[in-house]
């Protein structure tokens, strides 16, 4: 009888852990999409709601923005994403941290200039704070892949 109870409890714990991981993956996928949309809109409150104050945002050219720079560049249209397409996204959950990798193709109009194209591979690090996922770090590298 005790073996049956232990087996049942172990089974329930396993199902709960896997269900939580799936729910977290879905939540991270959703918040990554919200970030994509906020980067295109340049909406300050949307951007700020998705990031931690400790954000480190690495560009493919080597410059690193803090949270304030990241938001200010998008709000002022110094960095202006007309379109952002994300493909080949992979989400891995480790405890309260999510590691997201994806291919990023965007059309830009920085400073109101004629559109340019950027093709990058991105690493995002999200941290679960209470029930919300917040962006802690981002690093981009130039990619040779096309969309």
C-alpha positions as CSV (number, residue, x, y, z in Angstrom):
1,X,0.0,0.0,0.0
2,X,2.8,2.4,0.9
3,X,4.5,1.7,-2.4
4,X,1.4,2.5,-4.3
5,X,1.0,5.8,-2.4
6,X,4.7,6.7,-3.1
7,X,4.4,5.8,-6.7
8,X,1.2,7.9,-7.1
9,X,2.8,10.9,-5.4
10,X,5.9,10.6,-7.5
11,X,3.8,10.4,-10.6
12,X,1.8,13.5,-9.7
13,X,4.9,15.5,-8.9
14,X,6.4,14.5,-12.2
15,X,3.3,15.5,-14.1
16,X,3.2,18.8,-12.2
17,X,6.8,19.6,-13.0
18,X,6.4,18.9,-16.7
19,X,3.1,20.8,-16.9
20,X,4.8,23.8,-15.2
21,X,7.7,23.7,-17.7
22,X,5.3,23.7,-20.6
23,X,3.3,26.6,-19.1
24,X,6.6,28.5,-18.6
25,X,7.7,27.8,-22.1
26,X,4.4,29.2,-23.4
27,X,4.6,32.2,-21.1
28,X,8.2,32.9,-22.3
29,X,7.1,32.6,-25.9
30,X,4.3,35.0,-25.2
31,X,6.5,37.6,-23.5
32,X,9.2,37.3,-26.2
33,X,6.4,38.2,-28.7
34,X,5.4,41.2,-26.5
35,X,9.0,42.3,-26.6
36,X,9.1,42.1,-30.4
37,X,5.9,44.2,-30.7
38,X,7.1,46.7,-28.1
39,X,10.4,47.1,-30.0
40,X,8.5,48.0,-33.1
41,X,6.1,50.4,-31.4
42,X,8.6,52.1,-29.2
43,X,6.1,52.3,-26.5
44,X,8.0,53.2,-23.3
45,X,5.6,51.7,-20.8
46,X,5.4,48.4,-22.7
47,X,9.2,48.2,-23.0
48,X,9.7,49.0,-19.3
49,X,7.2,46.4,-18.2
50,X,9.1,43.7,-19.9
51,X,12.7,44.3,-18.6
52,X,14.6,44.3,-15.4
53,X,16.4,47.5,-14.3
54,X,19.6,45.4,-14.4
55,X,19.2,44.7,-18.2
56,X,22.3,44.3,-20.2
57,X,21.5,44.6,-23.9
58,X,24.4,43.6,-26.2
59,X,24.5,44.7,-29.9
60,X,26.2,42.8,-32.6
61,X,28.6,45.6,-33.1
62,X,29.9,45.4,-29.6
63,X,28.0,48.2,-27.8
64,X,26.1,47.3,-24.7
65,X,23.1,49.3,-23.5
66,X,21.7,49.4,-20.0
67,X,18.0,49.4,-19.4
68,X,17.6,53.2,-19.8
69,X,19.6,53.3,-23.0
70,X,17.7,50.4,-24.5
71,X,14.3,52.0,-23.8
72,X,15.4,55.6,-24.8
73,X,16.8,54.4,-28.2
74,X,13.5,52.8,-29.1
75,X,11.3,55.5,-27.8
76,X,13.3,58.3,-29.6
77,X,13.5,56.2,-32.8
78,X,17.3,56.3,-32.7
79,X,16.7,52.6,-33.1
80,X,13.6,52.2,-35.2
81,X,12.4,48.8,-36.2
82,X,9.8,48.9,-39.0
83,X,9.5,45.1,-39.0
84,X,10.9,42.3,-36.9
85,X,10.6,38.7,-38.0
86,X,11.7,36.0,-35.6
87,X,12.3,32.4,-36.8
88,X,13.8,29.2,-35.4
89,X,13.0,30.1,-31.8
90,X,14.1,27.7,-29.1
91,X,13.1,28.1,-25.4
92,X,14.8,26.3,-22.6
93,X,13.7,26.7,-18.9
94,X,16.2,26.1,-16.1
95,X,14.7,26.8,-12.8
96,X,13.4,30.4,-12.8
97,X,15.6,31.3,-15.9
98,X,14.6,31.0,-19.5
99,X,17.2,30.9,-22.3
100,X,15.8,31.9,-25.7
101,X,17.6,31.7,-29.0
102,X,16.2,32.8,-32.3
103,X,17.0,34.2,-35.7
104,X,16.1,37.9,-36.0
105,X,15.4,39.6,-39.3
106,X,14.4,43.3,-39.2
107,X,13.9,46.3,-41.4
108,X,15.1,49.5,-39.7
109,X,14.6,53.2,-40.3
110,X,17.0,54.5,-37.6
111,X,16.9,58.3,-37.3
112,X,14.2,58.3,-40.0
113,X,16.7,57.2,-42.6
114,X,15.8,55.0,-45.6
115,X,15.1,51.4,-44.5
116,X,18.0,49.1,-43.8
117,X,18.0,45.4,-43.2
118,X,19.6,43.5,-40.2
119,X,20.0,39.8,-39.9
120,X,21.1,38.5,-36.4
121,X,21.1,35.5,-34.1
122,X,19.9,36.5,-30.7
123,X,20.3,35.1,-27.2
124,X,17.7,36.3,-24.6
125,X,17.9,35.6,-20.9
126,X,14.5,35.9,-19.1
127,X,14.1,35.6,-15.3
128,X,10.8,34.7,-13.6
129,X,10.0,37.4,-11.0
130,X,6.9,36.4,-9.1
131,X,4.6,35.2,-11.9
132,X,6.1,37.4,-14.7
133,X,9.1,36.8,-17.0
134,X,11.4,39.8,-17.3
135,X,14.3,40.3,-19.7
136,X,17.7,40.4,-17.9
137,X,20.1,40.0,-20.8
138,X,20.2,40.0,-24.6
139,X,23.1,39.4,-26.9
140,X,23.1,39.7,-30.7
141,X,25.6,38.3,-33.2
142,X,25.6,39.0,-36.9
143,X,24.1,36.2,-38.9
144,X,24.8,35.1,-42.5
145,X,21.4,33.3,-42.7
146,X,18.6,34.9,-44.7
147,X,15.0,34.9,-43.5
